Amino acid sequence: MYIVAIAWIYVALMMSVAEATNTNGTVLGGIVTFILYGILPTSIIIYIMDAPRRRRNRLAREREAFEAALPKPPESKL
């Protein structure tokens, strides 16, 4: 999953460099291109793709807290 994100960031970086070095382009245009085509969509996709792991971690923490709150059975002295 991360290799695709890294590749897309690279593609967006090359697009922004091409925008900035174009005769009609500007550095500001390159920065905006990199943010809007690279950083923003990649961060959204990684956030969505990471949702199952975050859910598993949250449920595990809730389960641990629930088990810790249960009363312990008394120990028998036999």
N, C-alpha and C positions, 0 to 999 in steps of 0.2 A: 504494500500500500504506500509506503513512504517513498519508494523509488519512483513511482509515478508522480507523486507530489514534487519531488526534487526535480524531475525532468520537466514538469510544467513550469516550475519557478525558473528554470534555466531558459525555457522557450520565451517566457514573459520577459526575462531580463534581456534576451537578445532582441525582442521586439522593442523594448524601451530604448536600448542602445541605438537601434536603427532609427527610431523616432527622434532621438536627441541629436544624432549626427546627420540627419537629412538636411538638405539645404533649406527646406521650408519648415523644418521641425524645431522644437525648442527643448531645452533641458527640462523645463516644467512639464511639457507634454510627455517626455520620457518617464518622468517620475509618476505622473498620473497614470500613464499606461501600465507601468509596473505595479502600481497599487491596485488599479481596477481590474487588470487582466491576470495578475499573478497572486499577490498577497491575499486579497479579499476572497476570491473564489476558493483558493487552496485552503485557507483557514476554515471556511465554512464546510467544505467537504471533509476535512480531517476531523472537525468537531462532530459532524454527523456520523462518520464511520467509527468514531471512538465511543459512541453512545453505549453499545453493549458492554464494553469493558467497564465503563463508569457505573452502569447499572449493577453489574455483578459485584463490584467493589462496595457499592452502597448497600446492597442486600446482605453481603457478608458482614459489614459493620453492624447493621441492624440486628442480624442473627446473633452476633457476639454480644451485643448489648442486652438482647433479650435473655440469652443464656446466663449472662452475669447477673441479671436481676432475679432469676429464679432462686427460690430458697434452697439451700443445700440440705439433703437428708441427714438426719442425725447419725453419727457414727455409733455403731454398736460395739460394746466392749465384751467380746467373748473370749 
